[in-house]
Structures are given as structure tokens and as C-alpha cells.
Amino acid sequence: MNSTSPPVALTDVHRPRFHLTAEDTWMNDPNGLIRHEGMWHAFFQNNPLGSTWGNMSWGHAVSHDLATWTNLPVALPFSETEMIFSGSIVHDAENTSGLGTPGGDGPLVAVYTSAFTPSHPTTPGIQAQSIAFSQDGGTTWTFHADNPVLTRDSENFRDPKVFFHRESSRWVMVTVEALDHSVHFHVSDDLLAWEPASVFTHPGLDGGIWECPDLLRVPTPGGGDDSWVLVLSTNPGGPAGGSGTYSLVGRFDGRRFAADASPQPVDLGPDCYAAVSFSGVEGDPVLMGWMNNWAYAELTPTDPWRSSMTLPRTLHLEHAADGTLQVVQHLVIPEEIRTLDLEVQDASAVLAVLDAEAPFRLRGELPTGSSHRLVLRFGDGEREGDLVLAVDSDGRVVLDRSSAHQEPFAPEHTHSLPYAPAQAGATLSFDLVVDRSCVDLELDGGRALISQQIFHGARTVTVLTDPAA
């Protein structure tokens, strides 16, 4: 087993300490996120043979605290006839599937997309939903003999997220027909036989493809019936260009989802895709996304490992000024990260000089009554590079990484989508985590999150304010 937490050799200058990465291969979408018997499990799309997309399998890592991750062997490997695309894991505590040991505590059941290859003897090129199960808490897995358990004879039917709906006492599967811009709901008594329940579409989300849906039960502020949030990723059509993730607040009756609001970005940055929640969590959901973008994912300069996950974030709801419900998220920040509270003023000043090779956290309040910048200047002399948190003359906030890289990177994806606080001219809280190449920013008490990759390769960083720029 290999932990992501020990200090990393100086030759691996971009690998973060607290963001999950594969040991030495490619990763993309988080899959099968689950908290089980006190342990957080993160499975993920993985190419066990290389650092670019292909040979898709499920990698596996575990954590006691959502901060320090230990990589385990590949959980669900590809074969000549089947790649293992995205999906989810549930604990079948009552053994409704019959796949567990009689008298045991029920198996873990992974529901995933079988992407059948051209070599498959009967359904080449088809995507269908299949299952595997584990009777040892997720260490070893057995593929179900009668896979797939659900098919539409489609080439783009994928990404099953499964949960138990207690009011109807049935399992619910949420999937997408990726090219048709539609979310499909199926229900089951036993995780094996599925019947169609409904189809959801929305004209406000018309990205190139839809992927990785998740339906979250979220407590309603002030009490009453729980609310529901549909999370959905699009590629392209993301908030900051390329791929990205959105949420819709609404209602769910066990068969149908109805949206009560327009889609809103889950993350305003370019590097949060396929964000889904951990099952096995009561109360506020905990989500984690792939910290990359399909516009440039295979170009990130971290070979042989490539890509990381975002920091986890909890998702809540609050009433907006107009009475509607809006999503609020809070980063789950490791306690070990050095924290510096800043007094940001409308005047030029050097606020701190930090070790850029160690994770750090900056907190404070941004004045939004005039344009100014909070600058993180990496390195010195000819190798300087700036990550800029900028407030414009209208009080909008943008995270700009255009000059934060040692070498040119993603020149068409340099800025986050601007965030405009509801109250113009007021101060705005920020909570910024920099973990080598990974930047997570929480703004305005969690009303906006921004995820960005930067590739600076510097040893020091100077934090300064620059109102004139």
C-alpha cells in the first residue's frame, strides 16, 4: 500500500499532499465513493497501464479522515471485452440482492457501466449497467455472473448512481443518456431487476454531453421535508469553459425529479468535473470531484501520475434573499495545513512569505468596493509567477491563473467564472488552500467554490496586495 501523505521527492514538484492522486497512473472521475465501517473509500476511473485515458478500470484508495489517502490495488480491472466506466457503491445491509453471506451484514455492491469493446461477442460498443460485489468491506470484488443487469442497447447509457429511497423502500438508479441530454431514473427491490421510472431533461443544460448524475437528499433549512439536489456534469459547457458541474434544487418522490430552480455551477473554476457524493453519510452530503478538465487533461505536466481529486466539500442549502433555496458548500480542509489569517487592505503591502512546497491556507475578508488584487507570487527573479485573486470595479471576484505556471499551460482556460456577491460593496470572506498544484477557494461563506490547477514548481511564495493593477 502506498500513502499519498509522506513528503514527496523534489523531482515530483507538483504532487499534492492532501488531494488524492493515483500512485503512478492516470485517474479521472471519482466512482463508488462510500463511507463504510468508519473508513472513507474512493474508487476512481483509472488506466492501470499508463498516464493517459484508456483501459478504464476502477482504482481504489482509502482514508480515515478525508485528508490522508492510501492507494490500494485496482479493484475492478478492465478486460479485452469490457472497460469499467463510472458508477457507484452501496451497502446492501439487508442483503436484498442475495449476493451476501446468509446472516452477514450485507455486501457492498458496485453498480458500474460496462463499456463493451469491439471484441465483445454479442454487444460490441454497447454501454449497459452491471454489478460487482464485495463481502470483505471493499478489498476484493466478484463480478456478477448475470451482467449486465440493465441495458437500453445504447452506446451512451452510463454513469449509474444508486441509493436507497426510504419512503418507497426501493433502490433508485440515476443514469444518463449522454448524447440525448436526459437523466433516466430506474427503481428496484433487489439491485438486480430494474424498471424504468421517469426521464428528466432541462433546457438550461445543453452542454455537448451529460455525465455523472447524482441525486442528493439535503436537509431543508428551517425543517420540513428534505429537499433534493440533482448534480450533473457537462462536457463542454462548463462554467469556466471545457467541462464542468452543475446543480439543480428540486423535489423527488421516489420516481420523478422536478427542478424548482435554474441550474447553478457547483464550482466556478475550470477543474471540477464529475463531482459525486459519498454514500453511507447521514445529513449533509459530502462530494468530491475530478480536479481536471477534458479540454486539456492529458496535457497536465505530471507524468507518470496524472490528475487529482478536489478537496471534499460538504453541501448544504440556505434561503436566498428572494426566498428560494440555494446551494452552499464548505471545503473539508485538513487540520494539518498551515493556516494564515490575512488583513487585506486597499493598499500595496507584502503580507507573508511562505514555503510553496508545503500546503498552506489563507483566510480573510476581501474589500469589494474598489478594484484590487491579492497576489500569490511563486518563486523569485526570472521564475516568478502570479496566482491572482482579483476584484474588479463592479465588485466581481475572479481567480486568475494565467501567469501561475512554470511553463505555458491551458492558455484558453485561465480564469474562473466571475462571482458577484449579492451585497455590492461589502467585504467578502475567502478561504484559499494551496496544495502544490491544487488550489481550492471558498468564497462568501461557501456560496461559491473555485478549483484550479497551477504548475509553478517554485520553492517560495510571497503573498501581497496590489490595488493599482
FITORLO-217865 format. One line per 10 residues: number of its first residue (from 1); their letters; for each residue x, y, z of C-alpha. Coordinates in Angstrom, 1 decimal. Last residue first. Layout:
BEGIN
NUM	a	X:Y:Z; ...
//
This chain:
BEGIN
469	aapdtlvtvt	-3.1:46.7:-11.1; -3.3:49.6:-8.6; -4.7:47.7:-5.6; -1.8:45.3:-5.4; -1.8:43.1:-2.2; 0.9:40.6:-1.4; 1.6:37.0:-0.6; 5.1:35.8:-1.5; 5.6:32.2:-2.4; 8.7:30.0:-2.0
459	raghfiqqsi	10.0:26.8:-3.5; 8.6:27.1:-7.0; 7.4:24.4:-9.5; 4.6:26.7:-10.7; 2.1:24.2:-12.1; -1.4:25.5:-11.2; -4.6:23.6:-11.1; -7.9:25.3:-10.3; -11.0:24.7:-8.2; -13.3:27.6:-7.3
449	larggdleld	-16.2:27.5:-4.8; -19.1:30.0:-4.4; -21.8:30.5:-1.8; -19.4:28.8:0.7; -19.3:31.7:3.2; -18.6:34.3:0.6; -15.8:32.5:-1.3; -14.2:29.0:-0.9; -11.1:28.5:-3.0; -9.3:25.2:-3.8
439	vcsrdvvldf	-5.9:25.3:-5.5; -4.0:22.2:-6.4; -0.5:22.1:-7.9; 1.3:22.4:-4.6; -1.5:22.2:-2.0; -2.8:25.8:-2.0; -6.0:26.3:0.1; -7.9:29.6:0.0; -10.7:30.7:2.3; -12.3:33.9:1.3
429	sltagaqapa	-14.9:36.2:3.0; -16.3:39.1:1.1; -16.4:42.7:2.3; -19.5:44.7:1.2; -19.5:46.9:-1.8; -22.4:45.1:-3.6; -24.5:42.7:-1.5; -25.4:39.6:-3.5; -21.8:38.8:-4.2; -20.8:38.6:-7.9
419	yplshthepa	-18.5:35.7:-8.7; -16.7:35.7:-12.1; -16.3:32.4:-13.9; -12.7:31.3:-13.1; -9.9:32.5:-15.3; -7.1:30.9:-17.4; -8.7:28.4:-19.6; -7.7:29.3:-23.2; -4.0:29.4:-22.3; -4.1:25.8:-20.8
409	fpeqhassrd	-0.5:25.8:-19.7; 2.6:27.8:-20.6; 5.6:26.7:-18.5; 6.4:27.5:-14.8; 2.7:28.2:-14.3; 0.9:30.9:-12.3; 0.7:33.6:-15.0; -2.8:32.8:-16.4; -4.0:31.5:-13.0; -6.7:34.2:-12.5
399	lvvrgdsdva	-9.3:33.7:-9.7; -12.1:36.1:-10.3; -14.3:38.3:-7.9; -16.9:40.8:-9.0; -17.1:44.0:-7.1; -18.0:46.1:-10.1; -14.6:47.8:-10.2; -12.9:44.4:-10.4; -11.8:42.2:-7.5; -8.9:39.9:-8.3
389	lvldgeregd	-7.5:36.7:-6.7; -4.3:36.4:-8.6; -1.9:33.5:-9.0; 1.4:35.0:-10.1; 4.6:33.5:-11.5; 8.2:34.4:-10.8; 10.9:32.3:-12.4; 13.2:35.1:-13.6; 13.7:36.5:-10.1; 11.8:34.8:-7.4
379	gfrlvlrhss	9.4:31.9:-6.9; 5.6:32.0:-6.7; 3.9:35.3:-6.3; 0.4:34.8:-4.7; -1.4:38.1:-5.4; -4.5:39.6:-3.8; -5.7:42.1:-6.3; -7.6:45.4:-6.3; -10.7:47.1:-7.8; -12.9:49.0:-5.4
369	gtplegrlrf	-15.8:48.4:-3.0; -15.2:44.7:-2.9; -13.0:44.5:0.2; -11.8:40.9:0.6; -12.0:39.3:4.0; -9.6:36.7:5.4; -8.2:33.2:5.2; -5.0:31.8:3.6; -4.3:28.1:3.8; -0.9:26.3:3.2
359	paeadlvalv	0.4:23.1:1.7; 4.2:22.7:1.8; 6.4:23.2:-1.3; 5.4:26.9:-1.6; 7.1:27.7:1.7; 5.7:31.1:2.7; 6.4:34.8:2.6; 3.6:36.9:4.1; 1.5:40.1:3.7; 3.6:42.3:1.4
349	asadqveldl	1.7:45.5:1.0; 0.1:47.8:-1.5; -3.0:49.4:-0.1; -6.8:48.6:-0.2; -6.4:46.4:2.9; -6.4:42.6:3.3; -5.8:41.5:7.0; -4.8:37.9:6.5; -5.3:34.8:8.7; -2.6:32.2:8.0
339	trieepivlh	-3.3:28.5:8.3; -0.7:25.7:8.0; -2.4:22.5:6.8; -2.6:19.7:9.4; -6.2:20.3:10.2; -7.2:19.0:6.7; -9.8:21.2:5.0; -13.2:19.9:4.1; -14.4:22.7:1.9; -17.8:24.2:2.6
329	qvvqltgdaa	-20.6:24.3:0.1; -23.8:26.3:-0.2; -26.6:25.6:-2.6; -29.5:27.9:-3.0; -33.1:27.7:-1.9; -35.6:30.4:-3.0; -36.8:33.0:-0.6; -35.8:36.0:-2.7; -32.9:36.8:-0.3; -31.6:33.3:-0.6
319	helhltrplt	-32.6:30.5:1.8; -29.9:28.1:2.6; -28.9:24.6:1.4; -26.0:22.5:2.3; -23.2:20.6:0.5; -20.0:19.4:2.2; -16.8:19.6:0.2; -14.0:17.1:-0.4; -10.7:18.5:-1.7; -10.6:18.2:-5.4
309	mssrwpdtpt	-9.3:14.9:-6.9; -6.0:14.5:-8.7; -4.8:14.2:-12.2; -1.9:12.4:-13.9; 0.7:10.1:-12.4; 3.6:9.3:-14.9; 3.7:12.2:-15.9; 2.7:15.4:-14.1; 2.7:18.1:-16.8; -1.1:18.3:-17.5
299	leayawnnmw	-1.6:17.7:-21.2; -3.9:14.7:-20.9; -6.5:16.8:-19.1; -6.5:19.7:-21.5; -10.1:20.3:-22.6; -11.3:17.4:-20.6; -10.8:19.4:-17.4; -9.1:18.4:-14.2; -9.7:18.1:-10.5; -12.1:15.2:-10.5
289	gmlvpdgevg	-14.8:15.9:-8.0; -15.6:15.2:-4.3; -18.9:15.5:-2.5; -20.0:15.1:1.1; -23.8:15.2:1.6; -25.3:17.0:4.7; -27.2:14.5:6.9; -26.2:10.9:7.0; -23.3:9.6:5.0; -23.1:6.0:3.8
279	sfsvaaycdp	-22.9:7.1:0.2; -20.2:9.6:-0.7; -21.3:12.2:-3.2; -20.4:13.0:-6.8; -18.4:15.6:-8.7; -17.9:14.5:-12.3; -15.8:17.6:-13.1; -14.1:20.3:-11.0; -11.1:22.0:-12.7; -12.2:25.0:-14.7
269	gldvpqpsad	-13.3:27.1:-11.7; -16.8:28.3:-10.8; -17.7:25.1:-9.0; -21.2:23.6:-8.4; -22.5:25.9:-11.1; -26.2:26.7:-10.9; -29.0:25.2:-12.9; -32.3:27.0:-12.7; -34.7:26.5:-9.8; -37.5:24.2:-8.7
259	aafrrgdfrg	-36.5:21.1:-10.6; -38.8:18.1:-10.6; -37.4:14.6:-10.0; -39.6:11.6:-10.6; -39.7:8.0:-9.1; -39.1:8.2:-5.4; -41.0:11.4:-4.9; -38.1:13.8:-5.7; -38.2:17.6:-5.4; -35.9:20.4:-6.6
249	vlsytgsgga	-32.5:22.2:-6.5; -30.5:21.9:-9.6; -26.7:21.6:-9.6; -23.9:22.0:-12.2; -20.5:20.5:-13.0; -17.8:21.4:-15.5; -16.0:20.5:-18.8; -14.5:23.0:-21.2; -15.1:26.6:-20.3; -15.2:28.3:-16.9
239	pggpntslvl	-18.9:27.4:-16.1; -18.7:24.1:-18.0; -20.4:23.7:-21.4; -18.2:21.0:-22.8; -18.6:18.4:-21.4; -21.4:18.6:-18.9; -21.7:17.3:-15.3; -24.9:16.8:-13.3; -25.8:17.2:-9.7; -29.5:16.9:-8.8
229	vwsddgggpt	-30.3:18.4:-5.4; -33.2:17.2:-3.3; -35.0:18.9:-0.4; -36.0:17.2:2.8; -39.5:17.7:4.2; -39.8:20.2:6.9; -37.1:21.9:8.9; -35.9:25.5:8.9; -33.2:24.8:6.4; -34.2:21.8:4.2
219	pvrlldpcew	-32.0:18.8:4.8; -30.4:17.5:1.6; -31.1:14.3:-0.2; -28.7:14.2:-3.2; -29.3:12.9:-6.7; -26.1:12.3:-8.6; -25.5:12.4:-12.4; -22.1:11.5:-13.9; -22.4:12.7:-17.5; -24.2:15.0:-19.9
209	iggdlgphtf	-22.7:15.6:-23.4; -22.0:18.7:-25.5; -23.5:21.1:-23.0; -27.2:21.9:-23.2; -28.2:22.5:-19.6; -30.8:25.2:-19.3; -33.2:23.2:-21.5; -33.7:20.6:-18.8; -34.4:16.9:-19.2; -35.7:14.2:-16.7
199	vsapewalld	-36.8:10.7:-17.6; -39.0:8.5:-15.4; -39.5:5.2:-13.6; -38.0:2.5:-15.7; -37.8:-1.0:-14.1; -34.7:-2.7:-12.7; -34.0:-6.3:-11.7; -30.7:-6.9:-9.9; -30.4:-4.2:-7.2; -33.1:-6.1:-5.2
189	dsvhfhvshd	-36.3:-4.1:-5.0; -35.5:-1.9:-8.0; -36.2:1.5:-9.5; -35.0:3.3:-12.6; -34.5:7.0:-13.3; -33.0:8.3:-16.5; -31.4:11.7:-17.0; -31.5:13.2:-20.5; -29.2:15.3:-22.6; -29.6:12.9:-25.6
179	laevtvmvwr	-25.8:12.5:-26.1; -25.1:11.2:-22.5; -28.2:9.1:-22.0; -27.7:9.5:-18.3; -28.1:7.4:-15.2; -29.9:7.6:-11.8; -30.6:4.3:-10.1; -33.1:4.1:-7.2; -33.4:1.3:-4.7; -36.8:0.8:-3.1
169	sserhffvkp	-38.4:1.2:0.3; -40.7:3.9:-1.1; -40.0:6.4:1.8; -36.5:5.0:2.4; -35.1:5.7:-1.1; -31.9:3.6:-1.2; -29.2:5.0:-3.4; -27.6:4.2:-6.8; -25.6:6.5:-9.2; -25.2:4.9:-12.6
159	drfnesdrtl	-22.8:6.5:-15.0; -23.9:5.3:-18.4; -26.1:5.0:-21.5; -24.1:6.2:-24.5; -23.9:3.3:-27.0; -27.4:2.2:-26.3; -29.0:-1.3:-26.2; -31.1:0.0:-23.3; -29.4:-2.2:-20.7; -29.8:-3.1:-17.1
149	vpndahftwt	-28.5:-6.0:-15.0; -25.4:-6.6:-17.3; -24.2:-9.0:-16.0; -25.5:-12.4:-15.0; -22.4:-13.8:-13.3; -22.0:-10.7:-11.0; -18.3:-9.7:-10.9; -16.6:-10.5:-7.6; -14.7:-7.9:-5.7; -11.9:-7.9:-3.1
139	tggdqsfais	-11.0:-5.2:-0.6; -14.4:-3.5:-0.4; -15.6:-4.4:3.1; -14.9:-8.1:2.8; -18.1:-9.4:1.2; -17.6:-7.4:-2.1; -20.0:-7.2:-5.0; -19.8:-6.4:-8.7; -22.7:-5.0:-10.8; -23.5:-4.1:-14.4
129	qaqigpttph	-25.2:-1.2:-16.2; -25.0:-1.1:-20.0; -22.9:0.6:-22.7; -22.9:-1.0:-26.2; -19.9:-0.9:-28.5; -19.9:-4.6:-29.2; -23.0:-6.4:-27.8; -22.7:-10.1:-28.6; -19.1:-11.3:-28.8; -17.4:-8.3:-27.2
119	sptfastyva	-14.2:-7.5:-29.2; -15.5:-4.1:-30.3; -15.4:-3.2:-26.5; -18.3:-3.3:-24.1; -18.4:-0.3:-21.8; -19.9:-1.9:-18.8; -21.2:0.9:-16.6; -21.0:0.4:-12.9; -23.0:-0.6:-9.9; -20.8:-1.7:-7.0
109	vlpgdggptg	-22.5:-3.6:-4.3; -21.0:-3.8:-0.8; -22.4:-6.9:0.8; -24.7:-7.4:3.8; -24.0:-7.7:7.5; -23.8:-11.5:7.5; -26.6:-14.0:8.4; -26.5:-15.5:4.9; -23.4:-14.3:3.1; -24.1:-11.5:0.6
99	lgstneadhv	-25.3:-11.6:-3.0; -28.9:-12.1:-2.1; -29.6:-8.7:-3.7; -31.8:-7.6:-0.8; -28.9:-8.4:1.5; -30.4:-6.2:4.3; -27.3:-4.0:4.5; -26.8:-3.7:0.8; -24.0:-1.1:1.3; -24.0:1.0:-1.9
89	isgsfimete	-21.3:1.7:-4.5; -21.4:4.0:-7.5; -20.6:4.1:-11.2; -18.2:5.2:-13.9; -16.8:3.0:-16.7; -15.2:-0.4:-16.4; -14.0:-1.4:-19.9; -15.2:-4.7:-21.2; -14.2:-7.3:-23.9; -10.4:-7.5:-23.6
79	sfplavplnt	-10.7:-6.9:-19.8; -10.7:-4.0:-17.5; -10.0:-4.3:-13.8; -12.3:-3.6:-10.9; -10.5:-3.0:-7.6; -7.0:-1.9:-8.7; -4.7:-2.4:-5.8; -4.8:0.0:-2.8; -3.7:3.7:-2.6; -3.7:5.2:0.9
69	wtaldhsvah	-5.2:8.7:1.3; -4.5:11.3:4.0; -7.1:14.1:4.1; -10.6:12.5:4.0; -10.0:11.4:7.7; -9.6:7.7:7.9; -8.8:7.3:4.2; -8.9:4.7:1.5; -7.9:4.4:-2.2; -9.1:2.3:-5.1
59	gwsmngwtsg	-8.7:2.4:-8.9; -11.6:1.2:-11.0; -10.7:0.3:-14.6; -10.6:2.0:-17.9; -8.0:0.6:-20.3; -7.6:4.1:-21.7; -7.1:7.8:-20.8; -3.4:8.9:-20.4; -0.8:8.1:-17.7; -0.5:4.4:-18.4
49	lpnnqffahw	-1.2:0.7:-17.7; -3.6:0.9:-14.7; -5.8:3.4:-16.5; -8.1:4.6:-13.7; -11.6:5.8:-13.2; -11.9:6.2:-9.5; -12.7:4.4:-6.2; -12.7:6.5:-3.1; -13.4:4.7:0.2; -13.7:6.6:3.5
39	mgehrilgnp	-13.4:4.3:6.5; -15.5:4.2:9.7; -17.3:1.0:8.8; -18.2:2.2:5.4; -18.1:5.7:3.9; -18.6:5.4:0.2; -17.5:6.9:-3.1; -18.1:4.3:-5.8; -16.5:6.3:-8.6; -14.5:9.6:-8.8
29	dnmwtdeatl	-14.0:10.5:-12.5; -10.4:10.7:-13.9; -7.2:8.9:-13.0; -4.0:8.1:-14.9; -1.0:6.2:-13.5; 1.8:6.5:-11.0; 0.4:6.5:-7.5; -3.1:7.8:-8.3; -3.8:11.2:-6.7; -6.0:12.2:-3.8
19	hfrprhvdtl	-5.5:15.8:-2.7; -3.8:16.2:0.7; -0.2:16.1:-0.2; -0.2:17.5:-3.7; 2.1:16.2:-6.5; 3.5:19.1:-8.5; 7.2:19.1:-7.6; 7.9:15.4:-8.2; 11.7:15.9:-8.6; 11.7:17.3:-5.0
9	avppstsnm	10.7:13.9:-3.7; 7.4:13.9:-1.9; 6.8:14.2:1.8; 4.5:11.5:3.1; 0.7:11.8:2.5; -0.2:10.0:-0.7; 0.2:6.6:1.0; 1.2:3.5:-0.8; 0.0:0.0:0.0
//
